[in-house]
Amino acid sequence: MQAILPLAGKGTRLRPHTHTRPKPLLRVGNRPVLDRVLDLLERAGVEEIIGVMGHLSASIEAHLADHHAGLKFTPVEQRQQLGTADAIRLARDHVEGPVLIVFVDTLFEADLGLIRARPDADGIIWAKEVEDYQRFGVIVQDDEGFMRRIVEKPSEPISRLANIGLYYMRDHELLFEGIDHVMAQPPTLGEYFLTDAFQYMVDHDARILTAEVGEWLDCGKVETLLETNAHLLSNGEHRPPAPGADVEVLGDVSVADGVEFQEAVIGPNVSIGSGSRIVRTRLSNCIVGNHTTLEDCDLRDSLVGDHVEARGLRGTVSLGDHTTVQAD
């Protein structure tokens, strides 16, 4: 099976971190978001990734070669970001049959076994019931659970099933016919939306099943990345410091190998990458990268990149890779 992954986004809501690191390679629980998604896809039988590439694409290709060498990877370049329909259109020449489409800015717990269990469906859209439905595109379904339409940010509660960016399209030919139709129309808010292609499919008698996910965790902003990190740590990914480390641990943390502590206090909800030094520092609800040194800091709700050197900081910070900062 093949999967299309749009990976060209610049991750503007996660700057400055995405100036040097593509958004899918940001870490939660000391693992890149991309790796966590690929674990699920490989278990479902995906053998080839078609990556729609753009911003910092060489970093993603190098990571896949190092960590997922057994997974075939086919890159296609998106030179202009014209929307989600355009991104998927670029993969057309490489799609050989039914295909998964996965947007890698969330983590999810989804039953991909439905692909085989529901051969009556021309496609599947996974969704999550939410309270704040006005923020999302929501899926209106019929009595059998098949999609009737997708409505962006409805003002009334016509549905609470939010579209999460995970799709399987068995009728891939009708999918690309729908994308062609969308691209032939004037753009909406300057973009061409993939969901409009799904609506075209439904309007042409496709049966697209709506399936709920058990879990949906956003990784698209600093605050939600920290929330997802906290969720993972409190649900089995706690990894304490090495025995004898000079650190007080308060709650769930994930400490990679080779981290050095001196008179430190960490937790709850703190991840620290390999080779870092935490000296006379208190951390709460933070993600700290690899080979970073924090001395005499007291940080909360903070995202700190790789190879950072910071001293004397207090409060909340967002420091990209290779930053050096010292408070007066």
Secondary structure, DSSP 4 states (H G I P E B T S, - for coil): -EEEEE-----GGGTTGGGTS-GGG-EETTEEHHHHHHHHHHHTT--EEEEEE-TTHHHHHHHHHHH-TTSEEEEEE-SS---HHHHHHTTGGG--SSEEEE-TTEEEE--TTHHHH-TT-SEEEEEEE-S-GGGSEEEEE-TTSBEEEEEES-SS-S--EEEEEEEEES-HHHHHHHHHHHHTSPPBTTB--HHHHHHHHHHTT--EEEEE-SEEEE-SSHHHHHHHHHHHHTTT--BPPPTT-SEEE-S-EEE-TT-EEESEEE-SSEEE-TT-EEES-EEEEEEE-TT-EEES-EEEEEEE-TT-EEES-EE--EE-TT-EEE--
